[in-house]
Every structure is written in structure tokens, then in C-alpha cells.
Amino acid sequence: MKLKAVLIAMIMALMSVNGAVCANNGLIEKAKSEVNRSLKDPEATRFRNVRVKKGENGIVIGEFNAKNSFGGYVGYEKFYYDSKSKYKLSTESSCKEGWEARNDLIKTMNEIERAQGLPLTPQRDPSGWEIGYKKMFVDGW
């Protein structure tokens, strides 16, 4: 009787694992592949907490740890993979770097306009970036 119960439990466990694999349709592997394409040593990449984001179709979130030029691991970083977007992969650090570069450009443009006596061009509302960052790297983690 115990053997029968154990066999049934094992079959149910295998069925649930198989269902989870089919449910993501290879999205997780595509996301990992996209992360690896941008790295110097893709074979050494470590992943954790990688999953299809709940309530989102075609989005994978997770963390990766990669080696730097000196061969040392740099620490886990969050990534966001959207299979339906033109720009499929975003990492937390690249998102922040892009925002800082944008702010630097706006400051430079304002300084040039001031020096030339031109009226300042209204700055774009930064909340769009904040909303995107929050969606990708804060909500649902």
C-alpha cells in the first residue's frame, strides 16, 4: 500500500514538472541564451531565480552572475527578458547607466542653450523611465 502511494506521488510530481517545462515553451532557455550573447565567458555564467513572470506573457525575469575580464565573478545582477519587444534584454545596471547618460546629455544641452542665450528646451518627464524601471526590476521580484 505504501509503495502504491509513493508511486502515485512520484508520477504526479513528474507530471507537474513536465507541465511547467511545457508552459514556458523554451522562454527561459531563450532568455539565458540572450544574456549569454552579451558576455565574455558565457559558459561560466551562473543563473538563479529564473522564471516566467506571473501574469505576463513572454516575459522572463531572473539573475545572472558572470565573470569579468580578470576571470572573477562580479555578483548577481537582475535581468528582464521580453520576447515580444524589439529590445528583448535589459539588465539593471544598463538601465541605470542609460538613465544617467540621458541626464548628462540634458545637462550639457541646457548649458549650451544658456551659453547661447536660447530659451531652455523643456525636459522630458523622467517618470516614464521610473515606471519602466519599476516594472522591470522592482515589481514582481
Secondary structure, 3 states (H helix, E strand, C coil): CHHHHHHHHHHHHHHHHHHHHHHCCCHHHHHHHHHHHCCCCHHHCEEEEEEECCCCCCEEEEEEECECCCCCECCCEEEEEECCCCCCEEEHHHHHHHHHHHHHHHHHHHHHHHHCCCCCCCCCCCHHHHHHHHHHHCCCC
